[in-house]
Amino acid sequence: MKLAVPDLISNSYFPAIAAVELGFFKREGLDVTLELIVPIEHALAAMRDGSLEFVGCSAHLLVAGFPEWRDVKLLCAQAQGMYWFLVMRSDLGAQRGDLGVVKGRRIGAAHWVAMGLRRLLAEAGIDAERDAVTIAPIPGAHGAGTNFGVSAARALEEGKVDGFWANGMGAELAVRRGVGTVVLDARRGDGPTGCFDYTFAAVAATDAFIERSPAAAAAAVRAIVHTQAALRDNVALAFDVGRSLYPASEAALIVDLIRRDLPYYDAAISPRSVAAMTQFSRDLGILQGHPTFRGVVAVEFAHLWQGRPG
C-alpha cells in the first residue's frame, strides 16, 4: 500500500510520515510505503484511480480531487488546527499580529495553502487587490523532492519575497537565520477569530477502499493514533524520522517543532471542525454544497481516535 503527502521536510504531516518510518503501519499488519507527490492534485488522482490507498494532507484539499466530497472520506486527523505561519522579512520590523505589514508586499504561498491566508486577511479587513498584496507561489518551490517551507525561507533570505505563508519548518529556518519574523501563527491564537478551524491535517481514503478493505482502513487509523501517542511519550523519536529523511540542518530542528505541536496531536474529528472547514471551503468557492459530517468523515472509525479498543 502507499501513503502520499504533499510536503515532507516539515512538521505539517509528520504523524503520517512517522507512522510509516517508525513502523506503526507495519505493527498493524499494513505494508505501507511513503511517497512525496506534488502537486496535491496528482496524489488525489492516484488515490481516485486506486494506485495509492491513503493521502495525508489538509482536509480542505480533498475537494481538489473529489468535488463536493463525493467518493472520499477523512479517516482521522493528524493534528488539530490550521498549521501555517505568516513570516515577514525581519528588517520590516513587523510586530506579532500586525497583518497590515503585508500591504504592498510580495508573499510566497502555495496555491491551496494560500487560500487560508487570503481568507484570514479578508477577515482582518485587508483586500489583496486593493492593498496591493501579491500572494503567489515561489518559482521552483514545487519541483520533485522540493519542500515549500524550506524553499520559502531561502527565497526570503535571497530577497525574492517579502514574506511567506508556509509550514513550521520554513518559519523556524527563517527565524533562526535572522531573516524572518513570525507575524501570525494561526494554531496558537493569532489572527481573526475562527481561523484556527479553517482546515487541519488529516488522513483520507476513498469510499471504495473503505468499503473494500475496512480492516485496513481501521488499521491505518490505529497506526496514526499510536504514532501520536509514541511521540507524546518520547518526542526524541522525531529525530529518528528526521535523520532518515531530512538533510542534517532540518533533522536537527524537527524535535523542537514536533514538541511544540504535541498539544495538537489528537486524531479526533469533531462536527464543529468539519462545519468550520466546509464553511471555509464555501467562502472560497471550492465547495458549493453542504455535506454532512457523515458525508465527510468515516464515522465508523471514530471509536479508534482515542485509542479505545474495538
C-alpha positions as CSV (number, residue, x, y, z in Angstrom):
1,M,0.0,0.0,0.0
2,K,1.0,3.6,-0.5
3,L,0.5,6.8,1.5
4,A,1.2,10.1,-0.2
5,V,2.0,13.5,1.4
6,P,2.5,16.8,-0.5
7,D,5.2,18.1,1.9
8,L,7.9,16.0,3.5
9,I,10.6,18.1,5.2
10,S,8.3,19.7,7.8
11,N,6.0,19.1,10.7
12,S,2.8,19.5,8.7
13,Y,2.1,15.8,8.1
14,F,4.6,14.3,10.5
15,P,2.3,11.9,12.2
16,A,1.6,10.1,8.9
17,I,5.2,10.2,7.9
18,A,6.3,8.9,11.3
19,A,3.7,6.2,11.2
20,V,5.5,4.8,8.1
21,E,9.1,5.4,9.2
22,L,8.7,4.2,12.8
23,G,6.9,1.0,11.8
24,F,3.4,1.7,13.2
25,F,1.6,0.8,10.0
26,K,3.7,-2.5,9.9
27,R,2.7,-3.2,13.5
28,E,-0.9,-3.0,12.4
29,G,-0.3,-5.5,9.6
30,L,0.0,-3.0,6.8
31,D,2.9,-2.8,4.4
32,V,2.8,1.0,3.6
33,T,5.4,3.0,1.7
34,L,5.6,6.7,1.8
35,E,5.6,8.9,-1.3
36,L,6.0,12.7,-1.8
37,I,3.7,13.7,-4.5
38,V,3.2,17.3,-5.6
39,P,1.1,19.0,-6.6
40,I,-1.7,17.5,-4.4
41,E,-4.0,17.0,-7.4
42,H,-1.6,14.3,-8.7
43,A,-1.8,12.4,-5.4
44,L,-5.6,12.7,-5.3
45,A,-5.9,11.4,-8.9
46,A,-3.7,8.4,-7.9
47,M,-5.9,7.7,-4.9
48,R,-9.0,8.1,-7.1
49,D,-7.7,5.5,-9.7
50,G,-6.6,3.1,-6.9
51,S,-2.8,3.4,-7.4
52,L,-2.4,4.6,-3.8
53,E,-4.5,4.0,-0.8
54,F,-4.0,6.9,1.6
55,V,-3.3,10.7,1.4
56,G,-2.2,12.8,4.3
57,C,-2.9,16.4,3.6
58,S,-5.0,19.5,4.6
59,A,-8.6,18.5,5.0
60,H,-10.0,21.2,2.7
61,L,-7.7,20.0,-0.2
62,L,-9.7,16.8,-0.8
63,V,-12.2,18.7,-3.0
64,A,-9.4,19.2,-5.5
65,G,-9.8,15.6,-6.5
66,F,-13.2,14.7,-5.1
67,P,-15.6,17.6,-5.9
68,E,-18.3,18.2,-3.3
69,W,-16.8,15.4,-1.1
70,R,-18.0,12.7,-3.4
71,D,-16.4,9.3,-3.0
72,V,-13.8,10.2,-0.3
73,K,-13.7,10.3,3.5
74,L,-11.4,11.6,6.2
75,L,-10.3,8.7,8.4
76,C,-8.8,10.7,11.2
77,A,-6.9,13.9,12.0
78,Q,-3.2,14.1,12.2
79,A,-3.4,17.2,14.3
80,Q,-5.8,19.9,15.2
81,G,-6.0,23.4,13.6
82,M,-4.6,25.3,10.7
83,Y,-0.8,24.9,10.9
84,W,0.8,27.6,8.7
85,F,2.8,30.7,9.7
86,L,3.0,34.1,8.2
87,V,6.6,35.2,8.2
88,M,7.9,38.6,7.0
89,R,11.3,40.0,6.4
90,S,12.9,40.8,9.7
91,D,14.1,44.2,8.5
92,L,10.5,45.3,8.2
93,G,10.2,45.4,11.9
94,A,6.8,43.7,12.0
95,Q,5.1,43.0,15.3
96,R,3.3,39.8,16.1
97,G,-0.3,40.1,14.9
98,D,0.3,43.2,12.7
99,L,-1.2,42.0,9.5
100,G,-1.0,45.4,8.0
101,V,2.6,44.7,7.2
102,V,1.5,42.7,4.2
103,K,0.2,45.7,2.3
104,G,2.2,46.4,-0.8
105,R,4.3,43.3,-0.2
106,R,5.1,40.0,-2.1
107,I,4.0,36.9,-0.1
108,G,5.1,33.5,-1.2
109,A,2.4,30.8,-0.7
110,A,1.5,27.6,-2.4
111,H,-1.9,27.7,-4.2
112,W,-4.1,25.6,-1.9
113,V,-2.3,26.9,1.2
114,A,-2.7,30.5,0.1
115,M,-6.4,30.1,0.4
116,G,-6.1,30.2,4.2
117,L,-4.0,33.4,4.0
118,R,-6.4,35.1,1.6
119,R,-9.4,34.3,3.8
120,L,-7.9,35.4,7.1
121,L,-6.6,38.7,5.5
122,A,-10.1,39.4,4.3
123,E,-11.5,38.7,7.7
124,A,-9.0,41.2,9.0
125,G,-10.2,43.8,6.6
126,I,-7.3,43.5,4.1
127,D,-8.2,43.2,0.5
128,A,-5.3,41.8,-1.5
129,E,-6.2,43.7,-4.7
130,R,-7.0,47.0,-3.0
131,D,-4.0,46.8,-0.7
132,A,-1.5,45.6,-3.4
133,V,-0.8,42.3,-1.6
134,T,0.8,39.9,-4.1
135,I,0.2,36.3,-3.0
136,A,1.8,33.8,-5.4
137,P,3.8,30.6,-5.5
138,I,7.5,30.8,-5.3
139,P,9.0,29.7,-8.7
140,G,10.7,26.3,-8.4
141,A,9.4,25.6,-4.9
142,H,7.3,22.6,-6.1
143,G,9.7,20.5,-8.0
144,A,10.2,16.9,-7.3
145,G,11.8,16.4,-3.9
146,T,11.4,20.1,-3.1
147,N,9.9,21.3,0.2
148,F,7.9,24.6,0.0
149,G,8.8,25.8,3.5
150,V,12.5,25.3,3.1
151,S,12.3,27.0,-0.3
152,A,10.3,29.8,1.1
153,A,12.9,30.5,3.8
154,R,15.6,30.6,1.2
155,A,13.6,32.9,-1.1
156,L,13.1,35.3,1.8
157,E,16.8,35.3,2.6
158,E,17.6,36.0,-1.1
159,G,15.1,38.9,-1.2
160,K,12.8,37.2,-3.8
161,V,9.8,37.7,-1.5
162,D,8.9,40.0,1.4
163,G,7.2,37.2,3.3
164,F,5.8,33.8,3.1
165,W,2.9,31.7,4.4
166,A,4.1,28.2,4.9
167,N,4.9,25.4,7.3
168,G,6.7,25.4,10.7
169,M,10.0,24.2,9.2
170,G,10.1,27.2,6.9
171,A,9.2,29.6,9.7
172,E,11.8,28.1,12.0
173,L,14.6,28.3,9.4
174,A,13.8,31.9,8.6
175,V,13.7,32.9,12.3
176,R,16.9,31.1,13.2
177,R,18.8,32.6,10.3
178,G,17.7,36.0,11.4
179,V,15.9,36.8,8.1
180,G,12.3,36.4,9.2
181,T,9.9,37.4,11.9
182,V,6.7,35.4,12.7
183,V,3.8,37.7,12.3
184,L,1.0,35.1,12.6
185,D,0.7,31.6,13.9
186,A,-3.0,30.6,13.4
187,R,-2.7,27.4,15.5
188,R,-1.7,29.4,18.6
189,G,-4.2,32.1,18.7
190,D,-3.0,34.7,16.2
191,G,-5.3,36.1,13.5
192,P,-9.0,36.7,13.2
193,T,-11.4,34.7,15.3
194,G,-12.1,31.3,13.8
195,C,-9.1,31.0,11.5
196,F,-7.8,28.1,13.6
197,D,-10.6,26.0,12.2
198,Y,-10.2,26.8,8.5
199,T,-8.5,23.4,8.0
200,F,-6.4,20.7,9.7
201,A,-4.1,17.9,8.7
202,A,-5.9,14.6,8.1
203,V,-5.6,11.2,6.5
204,A,-8.1,10.3,3.8
205,A,-9.1,7.3,1.7
206,T,-11.7,6.7,-0.9
207,D,-15.2,5.3,-0.2
208,A,-14.3,2.4,-2.5
209,F,-11.2,1.5,-0.5
210,I,-13.0,1.8,2.9
211,E,-15.9,-0.5,1.6
212,R,-13.4,-3.0,0.1
213,S,-10.9,-3.0,3.0
214,P,-12.5,-1.7,6.2
215,A,-10.0,-3.6,8.3
216,A,-7.1,-1.9,6.6
217,A,-8.7,1.5,6.9
218,A,-9.2,0.8,10.7
219,A,-5.6,-0.3,10.9
220,A,-4.4,2.9,9.3
221,V,-6.3,4.9,11.9
222,R,-4.8,2.9,14.8
223,A,-1.3,3.4,13.3
224,I,-1.8,7.2,13.3
225,V,-3.2,7.2,16.9
226,H,-0.3,5.0,18.2
227,T,2.2,7.2,16.4
228,Q,0.8,10.3,18.1
229,A,0.9,8.6,21.4
230,A,4.5,7.4,20.9
231,L,5.7,10.9,20.0
232,R,3.9,12.4,23.1
233,D,5.7,9.8,25.2
234,N,9.1,10.2,23.6
235,V,9.4,13.2,21.3
236,A,13.1,12.2,20.5
237,L,11.6,9.6,18.2
238,A,11.1,12.5,15.8
239,F,14.8,12.8,15.3
240,D,15.0,9.2,14.2
241,V,12.5,10.0,11.5
242,G,14.3,13.3,10.5
243,R,17.7,11.6,10.4
244,S,16.4,9.0,7.9
245,L,14.5,11.5,5.6
246,Y,15.9,15.1,6.0
247,P,19.1,17.0,5.4
248,A,21.1,17.4,8.6
249,S,20.0,21.0,9.2
250,E,16.3,20.2,9.1
251,A,16.7,17.0,11.0
252,A,18.3,19.0,13.9
253,L,15.2,21.1,14.1
254,I,12.4,18.6,13.8
255,V,12.3,17.5,17.5
256,D,11.7,21.1,18.6
257,L,9.0,21.5,16.0
258,I,7.2,18.3,17.0
259,R,7.5,19.1,20.7
260,R,5.7,22.4,20.0
261,D,3.0,20.6,18.1
262,L,2.3,17.8,20.6
263,P,-0.7,19.5,22.3
264,Y,-2.5,19.4,18.9
265,Y,-1.8,15.7,18.3
266,D,-5.4,14.4,18.5
267,A,-6.9,12.1,15.9
268,A,-10.5,13.1,16.6
269,I,-12.5,15.0,14.1
270,S,-15.4,17.0,15.5
271,P,-18.6,18.1,13.8
272,R,-17.6,21.6,14.7
273,S,-14.3,21.4,12.9
274,V,-15.9,19.9,9.8
275,A,-18.6,22.6,9.8
276,A,-16.0,25.3,10.0
277,M,-13.8,23.7,7.4
278,T,-16.7,23.2,4.9
279,Q,-17.8,26.8,5.5
280,F,-14.3,28.0,4.8
281,S,-14.4,26.0,1.6
282,R,-17.8,27.5,0.6
283,D,-16.4,31.0,1.3
284,L,-13.5,30.3,-1.1
285,G,-15.9,28.9,-3.8
286,I,-14.3,25.5,-3.9
287,L,-17.4,23.9,-2.3
288,Q,-20.9,24.6,-3.3
289,G,-23.0,22.2,-1.2
290,H,-23.4,21.5,2.5
291,P,-22.1,17.9,3.1
292,T,-23.0,16.3,6.4
293,F,-20.5,15.2,8.9
294,R,-21.0,11.6,7.8
295,G,-20.6,12.8,4.2
296,V,-17.0,14.0,5.1
297,V,-15.8,11.7,7.8
298,A,-15.7,7.9,8.1
299,V,-17.5,7.9,11.4
300,E,-17.3,4.1,11.7
301,F,-13.7,4.6,12.9
302,A,-14.5,7.3,15.4
303,H,-14.1,4.9,18.3
304,L,-10.5,4.4,17.4
305,W,-9.5,8.0,17.5
306,Q,-8.7,8.0,21.2
307,G,-7.1,4.5,21.0
308,R,-10.1,2.8,22.6
309,P,-10.4,-0.9,21.8
310,G,-13.0,-2.2,19.3
